[in-house]
């Protein structure tokens, strides 16, 4: 299977290189066989033929985006949505007489909460966009320098130089404060003279806990820790920009937990024997939280606890007594 994916990627790469020569276009981004962690990607194309009047982008999500050629301009960009896994992107150049040429590339959108899409095929890799060469191409239309003041939110988010290309990152209902206020360098460190302009700490949790100091102090004092917290892998569960769920969780709590704890997918937990009645992990009302459904975080703290198995109470029996009062 991996060999097939490798050769498929090579075919797309070759078609991209040959297509660029004959199609009147050169695709600058996304790089072929690159990995994207978010649900969107920027397509950047350079027009090399004066006969092109329009470029049509088509994707796996059935998007069709038209970019009209403008006199005096040769580089164009557009943000597209991505599906989980492999995404083929096709650009078609249109002139007065119809289609001039076509080129394609393929990229991968990984999802840490879904085993099927968690690990890209071996021929894919993360490739940084903010290289000096790329930023030079973008600078005629975009202001590439960071224009934020540390800790000072923009009154109008569109004033941020990052907003134009990255606005989809904060479009989901629950937004993380640094992201929705466009304080990007709270997490992304700028560097000059390096291979790329922005980088993240090797352990992203170091950036998270630099703000969440009280939580760090509380959780580190606990006896038992959840592995992602100890490993400073906060983004394994939380999207650092925004999310569909509260606390920017990457999925609903039960789905998120069972993406790693697959042995609990059966929905039965705690007691699971031939003679004993099993205990559900979802699909039932939570007596301790009126109006909410029973789920993993009804009993377990997702970060740290003084009780084994990250039980929220002082003992397993005390957590049972919250619901089973008789």
N, C-alpha and C positions, 0 to 999 in steps of 0.2 A: 504493500500500500504506500509506504513512504517513498519507494523508488518511483512509483507512478506519479506521486505528488511532486517529486523532485524534477522529473522530466517534463511534467506539465508546467512547472514554474520556468524551466529553461526555455520551453517553447514560447511562453508568453514574453520572456525577456528578449529572446531573439526577434519575436514579432514587434516588440516595442522598438528595438534598435533599427530594424529594417523599416518599420512603419514610419519612424521619425524622418528617415531619408526621403521617402516617397510621398508622404501624406501632407507635406507643407506645415507640419507641426513638430514640436519637440516637447515631450512631457517632462516637466521639471520635478513634479511631485504629484502623487506619492511615489517613493522609490519602489521599484518592483521587488516583490517578496519581503516587504516590510511588515512589521507587526504594529497594530494600533490597539491601545488599551481602552480608548473611549469609543463611543458610538458614531463618531463622525471623523471625517478626514478632509483635508483641503486638497483640491485638484488645482495644480498650477501648470499652465501650458504656454509655450512660446510659439507664436505664429511666424513661420519662415517664408510664407508665400503670400504675395499681395493679392492673389485671386480669391482668397478665403473671405467669405462674407459672414459665416456663422460656424460655430463649433457646437455640436450636440454631444452631451455627456449622457450615457446610459449606464445603469448599474444593476446589481442583483436585486435591489429593492424596487425595481420597475420605475425608478426615477428617470425622467428625461429633462435635462436642463439645457437651455439654449444660451449661448454666449455670443452676442453680436460683435463683430469686428468693428473697431473704431479707428479711424484714420489717425496716424501718428502714434499708435500704441501697438505693441507687439506681445505683451505678456498679460495673461488673464487668469483669474482664480475664482474658485467657487467651492463652497463647503457641501459635502454630500453625506447622507446617512449610510451607516454600515450595518450589515447583518452579522450575526455570530458566525465565526469561521471564515472561510475563503470568500473574497469578494472580487469579482471581475469588473473592471472599469473599462469602458470602451468610449473613445472619442472619435467622432466623425466630422471631418471638415467638409463644409458645403460652400459651393460657389454659384455663380450665375447658371452654369450648365448642369448643376447637380452635385453629386458626391465627388470630391477631389481625392480624398484618401481617408484612411482609418488606422488607428493604432489602439492597442489594448495593453493592460497590465493587470496584475493580480496582487492583492494584499490580504492580510489576515487580521481579523478582529478577535482577540482572545477575551475570555470571560473567566475570571478566577473562581466564580461560584458554580460553574458548570463543568463537570469533568470532561465532557465531550469536547469542549472548546478551551479548556484550561491551558493545554500545551500545544503551541503551534508545531507544525511539521518541522523537521530539523533543518530544512533549507530556508526557513524564514528567520528574520532577526529584527530587533528594534533598531531603527535608523533615525538619528536625530535630524530634525528639519532646520533648526536654527544654527546652521553653519554660516560662516562668514560669506561663502560663495552664494548661498541661497538668499541671505539677507540683502546682499548687494543687488540681486535681481529684483527683489521686492521693493527696495527703497524708493524708486521713482513714484510709486503710488502709496506706499505705507510708511509710516514713521516707525522705524524699527527699534528706537531707543526706549528704555523704560522711563515713563514719565510720572510714576507714582511717588508720593512722599511716604516714607515708612510709617505705618500705623494710622494714616489719615485717609479715610474713605473718600471716594469720588462722590460729589453731590450728584453728578450725572454720569452713570457708568459708561456712556458712549464717549466720554472724554478720555478714557483709558486707551492707550495705543494698542493694548492687547484685545480690546473688545471686538473690533471689527472681524477678526478671524476666529476668535475663540468664544463668541457669545453663546453658542449652543451648549457649551459646557455647564452653563448655569441656568439652562432653560427648564430644568425639572422642578417639581413643586417645592422640594425641601432643599434649601441652599446652605452651603457651608459659608460662614461669615467672611473669611478672607477671600473666598472666590467671588461671592456676589457683590463684594465691595471692591473687587479688582485690585486687591493687595497681593498680587501674584508673587512678589519676592518675599512674602512671609514664608513661603515654602520653597519656591524655585530660586536657587542661588545664582546670581549673575557672576560671570567670570570673563575677564578680558585676556586675550592672547591664547586661549585654549582652543581645543578642537571645535567646541560648540559654545554658544552664548549662555545657555541656562543648564543647570544640573540640579538634581535632587540629592539629599544625603543618602549614603549607602543604605541606612536604615531610616525609612521615612518617618518612623515613629519618633525619632529624635526631634524632627521639626514639629510634629503634632504635640508632643509633651512639653515643648518649649512654651506653648500657650496654655496647655491644659496642665498646669503645674499642680493644682490642688488634687486633681484626679490621679496624677502620677504619684504624689505623696501618699494618698489613701491606698491605692492599689498595690504599690510596692511594699507597703507595710503588712499586707495580707500574707498568710502562710502559703496559699496555693494560687498559682497564676495560670491563666489561659495561655496556651502556646503563642498565639499571634501577639499578645501583649508582651510577653517576655522577649519575643524575637523582634519587637518594634515593627510589626507588619500590620499597622492599623488599616492600611488600604486593602487588606485582604477581605475585610468585612465592610468597610466604609468607603464610599466614593468621596474623594477629597474635594470635589467641586459641587455636586448636587446629586439628588437621588429622588426616586419615586416614593421611597419609604422614609419614615421619620429617622432622624439621626443619619440620614444619607446612606442607610444600609443598602447594600448591593442587591438585596432580595428581601422578601418577607422573612421574618426571623426563623420560622421553621424550615423554610427552603434553604436559607443561608446556613443554618447549623448542620442540616443533613447533607449539604454538599461536601462536607468533610466527614461527618459522623454517619456514614452510610448505613451502619448497623441499626440505626433507629428509624430507617425509612419505613419499616413495617408498620409504624404507628403505635407499636406496643413497647412498653418500657417499665422499668422498676421491677415488676413481677411478671414473669412470662414462663409459666410451667403448665404441665398437663392438668393439674388439679386446681390451680389458682386462677382467678379472674384477672385478665391482663389490664394494665393501666394505659389509657390512651395518651398520646402526646399532642394531639390536635383534634379538631372537629367537635369539641365539647366546650360548653361555657366554662370560664375560669371563675370559680367561686370566690377566690381571693381578690379578683379584679372585676367587679361587676361591669357588665357590658362588653367584656373582652373575651376573646377565645383563648382556650388553653394552648400554650405553646412552650417551647423550651425555656424561655426567659421568665416563665411563671415561677420556676423553681431554681434555675441556675443563673448565677451572675456571669455575664459574658466576659468579664475582665479578671476578677480576682475574688477570693473568699478565704475565710479562716477555716472553712469546712471542706472536707474532701468532695470531689466531683463538683466543686464550685457551687455547692448548695448555699442559698442565700441566708438560711437560718443557722443557728448554732449547732444543730444536729439534723440528720435526715428525718428523724421522727417529728421534730418541731416544724419542719416544712410540711409534713403530711397533715399535721394538726391544724394548719391554716385553713384547710378545706374540710377535712374529716374531723369534725368537732365532737362527734359522739363515738 
